[in-house]
Amino acid sequence: MTEINQFTPGDEVFTANGQKVVYVAESAGFFVVNPVYHRQGWDEECDDEDDTFISGVITVDAIFRTAPVEVFDGRILELDAKVKLLRERITALQTEQQWREADRKALITKISQNEALHDLEAFIEGKIEWFTTNQCGRIAVHSKDELLQVKSDYAYRVTNERKLLSLFGGANGDLLWKINDYKDGSGSWTEVYPFITRESAVEKAATLIADVFARWNDDKKKDGYLESAAYAAEKLGLEVPEEVSSHLKAQTVRIAKGAADKAKQEYEEKLARLQALETGVTKQ
């Protein structure tokens, strides 16, 4: 229902929802009005103190001299506009963060495909506790403290020095960790593989040992590291193939027999010289 007061064109009145409008005319039981809007900070540099403007005409079924509900303050509208901008900014930042996270995951996936970098994050965070070493076929598993501690040349000397651990790379993209005997890199280098757990280190050692066995199985002449690999397997509680074990036992017997034959020959030669000396005969 409309107030009894009569309205004159140009009067500022209010709609039922509290919107300020300018009365234009009454037509067929409806009221023709011009809505009044705030600029909401569209032109912050404008010196005009009047921050309102009138839009085109609309029709409403009721108007009031005073607002029947609380009139929206222009500052609230301005804050709403700022909230909208902030929400848009948040959405943009979230989208950017999603792209960054996707790029990070893609990089980690790519890095993890390289065996030398599969635990790179753990290495940076100091979570590496175990290493598998391969020094000329001598394969072993060591704790971090055991491996990195520099061994003194003198039994009475205690040192807190740590060995130099470095990542080596080739032109073809291959990467490999190596550790030096000393902190300045002046000693010999040993191939190493870093791991978080001992179980993972033992698994790598088992793979390296199996590779040695496989190479020997393909070519029986390639047994240079076979004995070292078998020793490492036994020390880690890994199974040594029967064929490898039999070959090494036969090799041990053959070496021992050769040493015994050589010792026997040397003994017989020295005995002959002794007998010759005892009888006064010089053996040519």
KAHU-V261849 format. One record per backbone hydrogen bond with DSSP energy under -1.0 kcal/mol. CO is the residue of the C=O (numbers start at 0). NH is the residue of the N-H. E is the energy in kcal/mol with one decimal. If there is no record, write none. Layout:
((CO & NH & E) (CO & NH & E))
This chain:
((7 & 10 & -2.5) (10 & 22 & -3.2) (12 & 20 & -2.7) (13 & 63 & -2.6) (14 & 17 & -1.8) (18 & 14 & -2.1) (19 & 35 & -2.3) (20 & 12 & -2.5) (21 & 33 & -2.4) (22 & 9 & -3.2) (24 & 31 & -3.5) (26 & 29 & -2.2) (29 & 26 & -3.3) (30 & 59 & -2.2) (31 & 23 & -2.6) (31 & 24 & -1.7) (32 & 57 & -2.7) (33 & 21 & -2.3) (34 & 54 & -2.4) (36 & 52 & -2.3) (38 & 41 & -1.1) (42 & 45 & -1.4) (50 & 38 & -2.7) (52 & 36 & -3.0) (57 & 32 & -2.8) (59 & 30 & -3.1) (63 & 13 & -2.5) (72 & 76 & -1.5) (73 & 77 & -2.1) (74 & 78 & -2.5) (75 & 79 & -2.6) (76 & 80 & -2.0) (77 & 81 & -2.1) (78 & 82 & -3.0) (79 & 83 & -2.3) (80 & 84 & -2.1) (81 & 85 & -2.7) (82 & 86 & -2.7) (83 & 87 & -2.3) (84 & 88 & -2.2) (85 & 89 & -2.8) (86 & 90 & -2.5) (87 & 91 & -2.2) (88 & 92 & -2.7) (89 & 93 & -2.8) (90 & 94 & -2.4) (91 & 95 & -2.4) (92 & 96 & -2.8) (93 & 97 & -2.3) (94 & 98 & -2.1) (95 & 99 & -2.5) (96 & 100 & -2.8) (97 & 101 & -2.3) (98 & 102 & -2.5) (99 & 103 & -2.6) (100 & 104 & -2.7) (101 & 105 & -2.2) (102 & 106 & -2.3) (103 & 107 & -2.7) (104 & 108 & -2.6) (105 & 109 & -2.1) (106 & 110 & -2.9) (107 & 111 & -3.0) (110 & 113 & -1.9) (113 & 116 & -1.7) (114 & 117 & -1.0) (116 & 119 & -2.0) (118 & 122 & -2.3) (119 & 123 & -2.5) (120 & 124 & -2.1) (121 & 126 & -3.2) (122 & 125 & -1.1) (128 & 143 & -2.5) (129 & 194 & -2.8) (130 & 141 & -2.8) (131 & 192 & -2.0) (132 & 139 & -1.9) (134 & 137 & -1.7) (136 & 138 & -1.2) (137 & 134 & -1.9) (139 & 132 & -2.8) (141 & 130 & -2.7) (142 & 146 & -2.3) (143 & 147 & -2.7) (144 & 148 & -1.1) (147 & 162 & -3.1) (153 & 156 & -1.4) (160 & 149 & -2.1) (163 & 179 & -2.7) (165 & 177 & -2.7) (167 & 175 & -2.7) (169 & 172 & -1.8) (173 & 169 & -2.2) (175 & 167 & -3.5) (176 & 191 & -2.3) (177 & 165 & -2.7) (178 & 189 & -2.2) (181 & 163 & -1.5) (181 & 184 & -1.1) (187 & 180 & -1.2) (189 & 178 & -2.5) (190 & 133 & -2.5) (192 & 131 & -2.2) (194 & 128 & -1.6) (194 & 129 & -2.3) (196 & 200 & -1.5) (197 & 201 & -2.7) (198 & 202 & -2.1) (199 & 203 & -2.0) (200 & 204 & -2.2) (201 & 205 & -2.6) (202 & 206 & -1.8) (203 & 207 & -2.4) (204 & 208 & -2.6) (205 & 209 & -2.5) (206 & 210 & -1.9) (207 & 211 & -1.6) (208 & 212 & -2.2) (209 & 213 & -2.5) (210 & 214 & -2.4) (211 & 215 & -2.1) (212 & 216 & -2.2) (213 & 217 & -1.7) (214 & 218 & -1.8) (218 & 221 & -2.3) (220 & 222 & -1.7) (224 & 228 & -2.5) (225 & 229 & -2.4) (226 & 230 & -2.2) (227 & 231 & -2.4) (228 & 232 & -2.4) (229 & 233 & -2.2) (230 & 234 & -2.2) (231 & 235 & -1.9) (232 & 237 & -3.5) (240 & 244 & -2.6) (241 & 245 & -2.8) (242 & 246 & -2.1) (243 & 247 & -2.5) (244 & 248 & -2.2) (245 & 249 & -2.5) (246 & 250 & -2.2) (247 & 251 & -2.4) (248 & 252 & -2.4) (249 & 253 & -2.5) (250 & 254 & -2.4) (251 & 255 & -2.5) (252 & 256 & -2.9) (253 & 257 & -2.2) (254 & 258 & -2.5) (255 & 259 & -2.4) (256 & 260 & -2.8) (257 & 261 & -2.4) (258 & 262 & -2.4) (259 & 263 & -2.5) (260 & 264 & -2.4) (261 & 265 & -2.5) (262 & 266 & -2.2) (263 & 267 & -2.6) (264 & 268 & -2.2) (265 & 269 & -2.3) (266 & 270 & -2.6) (267 & 271 & -2.1) (268 & 272 & -1.9) (269 & 273 & -2.2) (270 & 274 & -2.5) (271 & 275 & -2.1) (272 & 276 & -2.3) (273 & 277 & -2.3) (274 & 278 & -1.5) (275 & 280 & -2.2))
